[in-house]
Amino acid sequence: MADEPSPWNREQAKAAVVQVRTNTGSGTGFVYDAGSGLIATTASTIAGISGPEVVVQGKLPLSAQLLGSDLCQDLAVLKVKPPPAGMKSVPFGDSDLLFNGDVVISLGYPEAGDTEAVSVSGAAYEPVGDVARPSSPDYPSLIHHSVQMKSGTLGGPVLNKDGEVVGINTGGMVKVSSAGEARTLAEAISSNHAQSELPGLAAGSMKNDPGWLLGAVSDPELPLRSTNTGIDKASLQKAQKRLQDKGTDGLFVLDVRNDSAAQKAKVQQGYVITTVNGEAVSSFPELCDVLDPVEPGAELSVQGVHSGVGRDSGHAFGDEWTADVVLADR
């Protein structure tokens, strides 16, 4: 492991890694611009949540402002204002220089109660082939690695031997046993792609994030994605089966962020989205195909059915609903 970051580089990077706490759990982010208090994380870490907080260097949680988010890129930028004294940042590296078998380090907070970032080493490797996952976007550039992942480390940095960020951990949870044991896929968004997207997010872009947390009705891992949302898993599984038995496909709304475009349009937890702007959407990539060409500030015509689960429990299963979701104007 001679190519691992030196202990000094590793400690410098750990000082820039933050825990992102939300009303549905926790994840990880990292400071990439300490002077401006800018923190990068994944959009899925903060999707559908309200009032994120960040823990910097194990100190008391600080309120963080969500500047921009893009669920189709799975990237988001938070801001701490004013930046706390001594806040550190970690530099980006060139992900194109990462080769199969190179040692990488993943930093993050595996558990909600952790007070210090944990570092784990592994190797980058070429994927045999990506498996389509209906509840995740089609990532334009992914680094696969062998670091053992937990959900709390999503949004955290992957470092090269020089202690530079070459990836941002993402990936869904999958079952690995008949007993329902879950693990998180070891994947990371490449740093070169992330750097091309972060300036727009820091400037306030919310075009592809109306404020909902979604999971595909066809996704066998849908109950895993509902963890910490307050939805009863047994009820969700029953509703999922009923929808599938009826031949209804779409995207299940697992949660909605306060004061978001989706909430203002009265979209609720438990709704199932079947069409957007007249286009059928049964997976996250299909939804992104509809959202990507839409201009900021545009109105989405959204249709679906009620599942009768979660905050949608006051409606009858299968009844139709419609909403006009006005996207953020930047």
Disulfide bonds with the S-S distance in Angstrom:
Cys72-Cys288 2.18
